[in-house]
Amino acid sequence: LELVGDFLPPIDCLDQAEFDANVAPALATCADNCHAGDNAQAQGAMDLAKLASEPAEACKQVRARIKPGNPDSSQILIVTNPLDPAVHLFKFQGSLTAYDTFKNQVTPWINAED
């Protein structure tokens, strides 16, 4: 696979079960409002409108924003980190505790996708 902007193009997830069990619920909590339709720009960047109804398609969208085996370099963790200067509307309201909870939920899946 060729990297697209240092990230993988959307492909099927290797560990769909881990995504369904841990990542999808975490994303439903923090990304559903913007990436599921309330913000057209956010949904255009990563469409999670079918997170519950078509989790495999949602997984592809998210997988394109990770670096398998390298969670700390994964876009979904960089842009939501309250301490990172990356511009993103959602930063867990500045809560490092909430961010760390999210990071702990998604990291096993990011590693499993390697």
C-alpha positions in Angstrom: 0.0 0.0 0.0 1.1 3.5 -0.7 0.8 6.1 2.0 -1.4 9.1 1.3 -0.1 12.1 3.1 1.8 9.7 5.5 -1.4 7.8 6.2 -2.9 4.7 4.7 -5.7 5.0 2.2 -9.1 3.6 3.4 -9.0 -0.2 3.4 -10.7 -2.9 5.4 -9.8 -3.0 9.0 -7.8 -6.0 10.2 -9.4 -6.1 13.7 -13.0 -5.1 13.2 -14.0 -6.8 16.5 -11.7 -4.5 18.4 -13.0 -1.5 16.5 -16.6 -2.5 17.2 -16.0 -3.2 20.9 -13.9 -0.2 21.9 -13.3 2.4 19.1 -16.8 2.8 17.8 -18.2 3.5 21.3 -15.4 6.0 22.0 -16.0 7.8 18.7 -19.8 7.8 19.3 -19.1 9.7 22.5 -16.7 12.3 21.1 -17.0 12.5 17.3 -20.6 11.8 16.6 -21.9 15.4 16.6 -19.4 16.8 14.0 -18.4 13.8 12.0 -21.9 12.2 11.7 -23.6 15.1 10.1 -23.8 18.3 12.2 -20.7 19.7 10.6 -20.4 19.2 6.8 -16.7 20.0 6.7 -16.0 17.5 9.5 -18.2 14.8 7.9 -16.4 15.4 4.6 -13.1 14.8 6.3 -14.1 11.7 8.1 -17.7 10.4 7.6 -19.0 8.6 10.7 -22.7 8.9 9.8 -23.0 5.1 9.6 -20.9 4.3 12.6 -23.7 2.2 14.2 -25.3 0.9 11.0 -22.2 0.1 8.9 -19.3 -0.2 11.3 -16.9 -1.7 8.7 -17.3 1.4 6.5 -16.7 3.7 9.5 -13.7 1.6 10.4 -12.2 2.3 7.0 -12.7 6.0 7.5 -10.9 6.0 10.8 -8.2 3.6 9.7 -7.2 6.1 7.1 -6.3 8.5 10.0 -4.1 6.2 12.0 -0.5 4.9 11.8 -0.9 1.2 12.5 1.4 0.2 15.3 2.3 3.8 16.1 -0.6 5.4 18.0 1.2 8.5 19.0 1.6 9.5 15.4 -2.0 8.8 14.5 -4.1 11.7 13.4 -7.1 10.8 15.5 -4.9 11.2 18.6 -2.9 14.2 17.5 -5.7 16.5 16.6 -7.8 15.7 19.6 -5.0 16.0 22.2 -5.7 19.1 24.3 -2.0 19.8 24.5 -1.3 19.6 20.8 -1.6 22.9 18.8 -3.3 21.2 15.8 -6.5 23.0 14.9 -9.5 20.8 15.6 -12.9 21.7 17.1 -13.0 18.8 19.5 -10.2 18.7 22.2 -12.1 16.9 25.0 -12.9 20.4 26.5 -9.3 20.6 27.6 -9.6 17.5 29.8 -6.5 15.3 29.7 -8.3 12.7 31.7 -11.0 12.4 29.0 -8.4 12.4 26.3 -6.3 9.7 28.1 -9.5 7.6 28.4 -10.1 7.9 24.7 -6.5 7.2 23.8 -6.5 4.1 26.0 -9.7 2.9 24.2 -8.3 3.3 20.7 -4.6 2.4 21.1 -5.1 -1.4 21.2 -6.9 -1.2 17.9 -4.3 1.0 16.3 -1.7 -1.5 17.3 -3.7 -4.4 16.1 -4.0 -2.8 12.6 -0.2 -3.2 12.1 
